Amino acid sequence: MTLINRFLSRLGPGLLYAGAAVGVSHLVQSTQAGGMFGFELIIAILIIHAIKYPFFEFGPRYTAATGQHILHGYLKLGKWAVWLYLFMAVATMFIVQAAITVVTAGLITNIFGLEGLGGHEPQMVAFIIGSLLLLISFTLLVSGHYVLLDKLMKIIILILTITSIAAVIMLLFDNPGHHKTATVFFDFSDTAHLIFLATFLGWMPAPLDLSIWHSIWSKSKNDSDGRISSMQETLFDFRVGFIGTAFLAICFLLLGALVMYGSGIPFAAGGAAFAGQLLDMYQQALGDWAYPIVAIAAIATMFSTTLTVLDAFPRSISASLELLFPDRIRQRNRNITYLIGLVILIAGTLFILFFYLASMREMVKIATVISFVAAPIIAILNMQAVFSRHMPDRYRPGKLMWIWCWFGVAALSACSIFYLLL
């Protein structure tokens, strides 16, 4: 336990990164990838993590090198860069938060059998539970700010990792064997398969906005600790979170492959319905004893995403506004700006959940398109910030990383164009 405590004490923003990344992309898309194509897309998970690695690393790297978050690096490129990020954040934050909240609410509804709660329609039930989730998250964030969020993520990610590994091991020793008779394979000539792959990779492990959030969380940790974490500490923390998200993505893919691949059961259309379907299949295949394990992992996954994304958008927007309007923002308490952003995000999310829940799928498509288009843009901005003359020489990445980055930009740009064409 002492070794575990020492290990956990070295972790912070890396677990917040994992909490934000591991959500719909893992619980729904990874399990669906396994359910549709078996073990085939494991290689796709590894490749997309390799492509995106430098751009996610540059967020915390910049903070460790300069003591500031990476949006300061954007500002040195020109105010236009900060404005560009601010536009992309505002354009997606309500839809993304609403989508995550409704999947979490649907999952809780399914697990605890709350359908028809109080005689209400399913959409109203989702709104009620979603409102409670946002209220709980708001209370946690306002009462504890970064320190409490950091402690909660350590507990949630630990539960998620243990339960996911346990579920995979149990299935490997006692799986239904559907995959042995499966005949569906990924086909590059099938447009539907390609669209699924493009969406799967676009959100795996997360949109590149998360690199900016990670940098801001690192700055917050430095402020709460009263010191700047060393580059070694920062990169260790980041890599634990990054490798952990890749590992969990593979775990969820294995879960989907071992339970659903070749079962002949059609997939539910909605994310929450699909998650409930997956949990029901675990229960049928392995017995009642397996259900709580996967249920805990699923709830931990989605609640951690709900909580960290709810914190990240107001925090990053507040940081952007402080850079764009330093005189006005500094006259106020910085926490007030964050609090106002948090209230606006919750209000906008509840508005969407109440009036536009039926149109959620179309709105998520819009957010997905914006994220695809934004990925190469954020990748280039992160590169420019980290390779600029303002970055201390000893912390500036080498030529190999520079080549790796341009390969990644080319790949992300090709994926974005390909997805839009499809």
C-alpha positions, -999 to +999 in steps of 0.1 A: +000+000+000+029+023+007+043+018-028+008+024-043+004+056-023+039+068-035+030+060-071-004+077-069+011+108-052+033+113-083+002+115-105-022+144-111-031+160-144-023+127-162-052+111-144-075+141-153-064+135-189-074+099-186-107+108-169-116+131-197-104+108-225-120+076-213-157+080-220-179+076-251-149+068-272-140+038-250-172+026-235-193+028-267-170+030-297-142+007-285-167-020-274-186-015-306-154-019-326-147-052-308-183-063-312-183-055-350-148-066-360-134-087-332-097-081-324-089-065-358-090-028-348-065-032-319-038-022-343-059+010-352-059+020-315-021+017-313-015+036-346-038+066-337-022+068-302+012+069-319+001+096-344-015+119-317+012+113-290+034+144-296+005+168-297-009+156-264+025+156-248+032+192-259+006+206-235+022+195-202+057+198-218+051+235-224+039+240-188+069+222-173+093+242-194+078+277-190+056+275-159+027+287-181-001+269-199+002+264-236-023+291-245+005+315-236+024+299-264-006+305-287-006+342-276+030+345-287+019+334-322-007+362-321-041+369-306-057+352-336-045+318-323-062+323-290-093+336-307-093+305-330-092+281-301-118+301-282-142+299-312-137+261-315-143+256-277-175+277-276-188+260-308-186+226-293-188+228-255-226+227-251-231+198-275-202+178-262-212+182-225-249+174-234-239+143-253-216+130-225-243+138-198-271+121-217-250+089-222-241+089-185-277+095-175-289+067-198-264+043-184-275+050-148-311+047-159-304+013-174-283-001-146-306+010-118-339+003-137-351+039-135-371+038-168-404+055-163-392+072-131-422+089-115-443+081-145-423+104-168-414+099-204-378+085-211-366+119-223-378+136-191-361+109-170-329+115-189-332+152-182-339+147-145-310+123-140-287+145-162-296+176-141-287+157-109-254+146-124-245+182-133-256+194-099-234+168-082-205+177-105-210+214-099-209+209-062-177+189-063-159+213-086-169+245-067-162+230-032-129+215-040-116+230-073-085+213-085-074+196-054-107+176-049-109+169-087-073+155-085-082+132-056-115+120-071-098+111-104-072+089-086-101+069-070-122+067-102-094+057-126-081+031-101-116+016-098-120+017-136-087+000-143-091-028-117-127-036-128-118-035-165-088-058-161-109-082-139-137-083-165-113-091-193-096-118-174-129-134-164-141-133-200-109-148-213-113-178-189-150-181-194-162-165-227-192-176-247-171-184-278-192-164-303-160-151-320-151-186-331-180-187-355-179-150-366-175-142-403-176-104-403-143-087-410-133-051-416-135-042-453-118-011-467-141-012-497-172-008-475-181+028-470-200+021-437-169+004-423-147+034-433-171+059-418-170+040-385-132+038-386-129+075-393-152+084-364-135+058-341-101+072-348-112+108-346-123+105-310-096+081-300-082+087-274-099+121-273-101+154-293-068+173-293-084+201-272-075+178-243-038+188-247-048+224-238-069+212-209-040+191-197-016+220-198-041+242-178-045+214-152-007+212-149-005+249-143-033+246-116-014+218-099+018+239-099-002+268-083-018+245-057+016+229-049+035+262-048+062+249-072+067+240-109+068+203-115+100+191-132+100+179-168+107+144-156+077+144-132+054+160-157+062+136-185+060+106-162+025+117-151+014+124-187+027+090-200+010+071-173-023+087-182-017+084-220-006+047-219-034+040-195-061+053-219-046+032-247-047+001-224-083+008-214-093+013-250-079-022-258-096-036-227-130-023-238-124-036-273-116-070-259-147-069-238-168-062-269-151-088-290-153-116-264-190-109-256-206-095-287-186-105-318-204-133-336-233-133-312-258-124-340-275-098-318-281-064-336-265-034-320-287-008-303-286+026-321-280+049-292-249+051-271-267+046-237-288+018-252-257+001-265-240+003-232-271-012-215-272-039-241-235-047-234-241-049-197-271-072-202-250-095-224-223-098-197-250-109-173-264-135-197-230-148-207-212-150-173-240-148-147-251-122-122-218-121-105-201-104-135-227-076-139-216-054-109-180-054-121-188-041-156-215-018-142-190-001-118-165+003-146-191+018-169-204+043-144-169+053-133-159+058-169-188+081-178-189+100-145-152+108-147-157+121-182-187+142-172-168+157-143-135+165-160-151+179-192-174+201-171-143+215-154-122+217-186-143+239-208-149+268-183-113+266-172-098+268-207-123+295-218-115+316-187-077+312-194-083+323-230-103+354-219-076+363-194-050+364-222-072+383-246-085+409-220-059+409-192-068+442-177-105+434-174-101+398-162-074+406-136-096+432-120-119+404-110-113+373-090-101+346-114-124+321-098-154+342-105-147+340-143-144+302-140-176+300-119-195+321-145-183+299-173-193+268-153-228+281-147-232+291-184-221+256-195-245+239-172-274+261-182-267+256-219-264+218-214-297+217-196-313+238-223-302+213-250-312+183-229-347+197-223-355+210-258-333+192-282-327+157-268-344+141-298-319+159-321-288+150-301-274+126-327-274+154-354-258+179-330-231+153-321-224+149-358-218+187-360-195+186-330-177+156-345-171+175-378-157+205-359-134+183-339-121+166-370-114+199-387-099+213-355-075+184-349-048+193-375-052+230-366-046+224-328-017+200-337+000+228-358-006+254-331+009+231-304+039+225-327+045+262-332+043+269-295+067+241-285+092+246-313+092+284-311+122+305-299+103+312-267+107+276-256+138+270-235+164+252-257+169+223-234+132+215-233+125+219-270+119+186-288+145+173-313+145+168-350+131+133-348+100+146-329+097+174-355+095+148-383+071+127-362+049+158-358+047+166-395+038+130-402+011+132-376-003+165-390-004+150-425-022+119-412-047+140-392-054+163-421-059+133-445-083+118-420-103+150-416-106+155-454-114+118-459-141+119-432-157+151-447-157+135-481-174+103-467 
